[in-house]
Amino acid sequence: MKQTLKLGTLAAACLIACAPVIAADTAAKPTAGATNAGAASKQLNQLADEYWDAQARFDPVSAGESGDNRFPDQIGMSIAPKNRAHQFALYKGYLKRLHAIRRDGLAQRDQTSYDILDYELKTALRFEPFPEHLLPLNQMDALPVTLANYSSGQQAQSLATVKDYQAYLSRLNQLGPWIDQAIANMREGMKRGIVQPKAIMESALPQFRQLVADKAEDSIYYTPVKNFPTGFSDADKKKLTAAYRSTIAGKLNPALKRLADFIEHDYLPACRTSTGWSALPQGMDWYLARVASQTTTDLQPEQIHQIGLREVARIQGEFARIGPKMGYNGPAAGLPVWVSEQAKYKPFKTEGEIIDVYRNLNTQLQAKLPVLFSLRPKTPLDLRLEPELSRATASDHYTPPAVDGSRPGVFWSVVNDPKQYGSTGMVTLFLHEGQPGHHFHIALMQELGLPNFRKFGGNNAFTEGWALYAETLGKEMGLFDKPEDYFGHLNDEMLRAVRLVVDTGMHAKGWTREQSIQYMRETLGYTEADARNATERYMAWPAQALGYKIGALKIQELRARAEQALGPKFSLPKFHEIVLGEGTLPLALLEKKVDRWIAESK
């Protein structure tokens, strides 16, 4: 992995190099202050690197998703109780060491690293009382499914060399023991009343059944063997084929069958009929920890619920204004359903036509974005169709570039049936998942010389908040001039507002799954199936959906504050540089940074 000089070290080096020369024949000596600052910076950066290394080894699959692919042959065993306990012990030690460093002796950028590390460690330790490991999988998030999707070689795990194939095979060999640990954890959860809702496990079961193959050659995990790169020798192909067949038939398939049988015959009958997280032991405190983590705020569920209701009402007001321009004169809440029924908004016949629209949009943005951004990533953005292998269960998404430059940032467009692909949301989707959304934030983080824990880590409120804020820039760039494109933006914004209502409704206010489904059908015009799938996502990932809107609203609030305070001195490119220029920040730190910039600019 490419090594970068930490900015705090660089600052200390400058202090030493620039110290005044006392006499022509006397070597300049660093001041005590500079020496202390350098020592503190070195301590901090060493601690930060240890922290991230521990994170990456604890969960190497998530680290790889973030661009740190140092451990492609490991899956980690983060769900094992002893490993989890060890990780919390590390966090406590890191926090103690961090607090022994004098923050006021650090350069400004290192102080930010200090504050982020302090925030992350305290947040992680807040989860120690809650047995997340007893809920190791659901319909949205399961390691066997993640590794199955990697078999295409187009996701976060590369399959281009013999070494890559060996690394993936190593992970498949470790998946059986992981599955057995997951089953043991779920059995413990059954004893303690810590189980998933039955509805989401009924949705998950078909996924796990599908992973079980009659023979190794039929397994999705065997896909790499069917797609050997042309440069592989016959000897390598023969050796790898035998190894994959042996591992899948002898170890993996039996483990996958054990998992599917356990879920169907043991776990599902023990699952709970309740909906929200608050139904679990310590459930409300557990949910509050998740809310704080996902929003990086101290907002309470009721406050977030009310924000959601206000945003829903505001956006419906916009629906009432834009509907007649599209030829719709019914009630505002009915606009999404009406749009979904109009053939003119489903104009595509082939997936190639769809990706061409995104490519044309990308070309437009390359001309428009320099006006709004002085700080832009050097790493290119590629546009690709989601592989058929994972298309049925995927949604449009972005994957970060590889830190070694071997893979660009990628916007993945998921097209299952081109004739049913709606055109109204394409502009806002690309602004979010492509540029200037995730690509400008995540690719840029790898280019800023940040410590690894900041380069590869982050939080949901900033990451998704920035991408949702980026959608709003379409209006300034003239990309929402067509009413249907502006509707697409509003409709996506409505989804994020509705999430605030249903997530807090289910997990803190006693809403049932059916109440959430009905609310989503009424406000978003969803079919019953779409509303059910979305509701079950929020059931499986409590509070995850809160970060989008809370983060975007904070960035919009800070921009408005800066515009009002600075008047003609306000620069939008500079504001964006301030927001993006140090990578991901908890929202409170972002607010302090913007306020500091406002004061300095005055």
GIZI-V659316 format. One record per backbone hydrogen bond with DSSP energy under -0.5 kcal/mol. NH is the residue of the N-H (numbers start at 1). CO is the residue of the C=O. Records with the same first field share a line. If there is no record, write none. Layout:
# GIZI-V659316
NH->CO + CO
This chain:
# GIZI-V659316
7->449
10->6
11->7
12->8
13->9
14->10
15->11
16->12
17->13
18->14
19->16
22->20
26->23
35->31
36->32
37->33
38->34
39->35
40->36
41->37
42->38
43->39
44->40
45->41
46->42
47->43
48->44
49->45
50->46
51->47
52->48
53->49
54->50
55->51
56->52
57->53
58->54
59->55
60->57
63->59
64->60
65->61
66->62
67->64
68->63
69->67
72->69
74->71
80->77
84->80
85->81
86->82
87->83
88->84
89->85
90->86
91->87
92->88
93->89
94->90
95->91
96->92
97->93
98->94
99->95
100->96 + 97
101->98
103->101
105->102
106->103
111->107
112->108
113->109
114->110
115->111
116->112
117->113
118->114
119->115
120->116
121->117
122->118
123->119
124->120
125->121
126->122
127->123 + 124
128->125
130->127
131->129
132->130
134->131
135->132
138->141
145->142
146->142
147->143
148->144
149->145
150->146
151->147 + 148
152->149
153->150
158->156
159->153
165->161
166->162
167->163
168->164
169->165
170->166
171->167
172->168
173->169
174->170
175->171
176->172
178->174
179->175
180->176
181->177
182->178
183->179
184->180
185->181
186->182
187->183
188->184
189->185
190->186
191->187
192->188
193->189 + 190
194->189
195->193
198->272
201->197
202->198
203->199
204->200
205->201
206->202
207->204
208->204
209->205
210->206
211->207
212->208 + 209
213->211
218->215
219->216
222->219
223->220
225->222
226->222 + 223
227->223 + 224
228->225
232->229
237->233
238->234
239->235
240->236
241->237
242->238
243->239
244->240
245->241
246->242
247->243
248->244
249->245
250->246
251->247
252->247
253->248
255->251
256->252
257->253
258->254
259->255
260->256
261->257
262->258
263->259
264->260
265->261
266->262
267->262
268->263
270->266 + 267
271->267 + 268
272->196
278->507
279->276
280->277
283->280
286->282
287->283
288->284
289->285
290->286
291->287
292->288
293->289
294->290
295->291
296->292
304->300
305->301
306->302
307->303
308->304
309->305
310->306
311->307
312->308
313->309
314->310
315->311
316->312
317->313
318->314
319->315
320->316
321->317
322->318
323->319
324->320
325->322
326->322 + 323
327->324
328->323
334->331
335->332
338->334
339->335
340->336
341->337 + 338
342->339
343->341
345->342
346->343
354->350
355->351
356->352
357->353
358->354
359->355
360->356
361->357
362->358
363->359
364->360
365->361
366->362
367->363 + 364
368->364
369->365
371->368
372->368 + 369
373->369
376->374
382->409
384->411
386->413
390->387
391->387
392->388
393->390
394->390
397->412
399->410
400->65
402->407
403->67
405->402
409->380
410->399
411->382
412->397 + 410
413->384 + 411
414->412
415->413
416->414
420->417
421->418
422->420
423->345
426->423
429->425
430->426
431->427
432->428
433->429
434->430
437->431
438->432
439->434
440->434
441->437
442->438
443->438 + 439
444->439
445->441
446->442 + 443
447->444
448->445
450->445
454->451
455->451
456->452
463->459
464->460
465->460 + 461
466->462
467->463
468->464
469->465
470->466
471->467
472->468 + 469
473->469 + 470
474->471
475->472
476->472
477->473
478->475
479->474
480->474
481->478
485->482
486->482
487->483
488->484
489->485
490->486
491->487
492->488
493->489
494->490
495->491
496->492
497->493
498->494
499->495
500->496
501->497
502->498
503->499
504->500
505->501
506->502
507->503
508->504
509->504 + 505
511->505
516->512
517->513
518->514
519->515
520->516
521->517
522->518
523->519
524->520
525->521
526->520
531->527
532->528
533->529
534->530
535->531
536->532
537->533
538->534
539->535
540->536
541->537
544->541
545->541
546->543
547->543 + 544
550->546
551->547
552->548
553->549
554->550
555->551
556->552
557->553
558->554
559->555
560->556
561->557
562->558
563->559
564->560
565->561
566->562
567->563
569->566
570->567
575->571
576->572
577->573
578->574
579->575
580->576
581->577
583->580
588->296
589->586
590->586
591->587
592->588
593->589
594->590
595->591
596->592
597->593
598->594
599->595
600->596
601->597
602->598
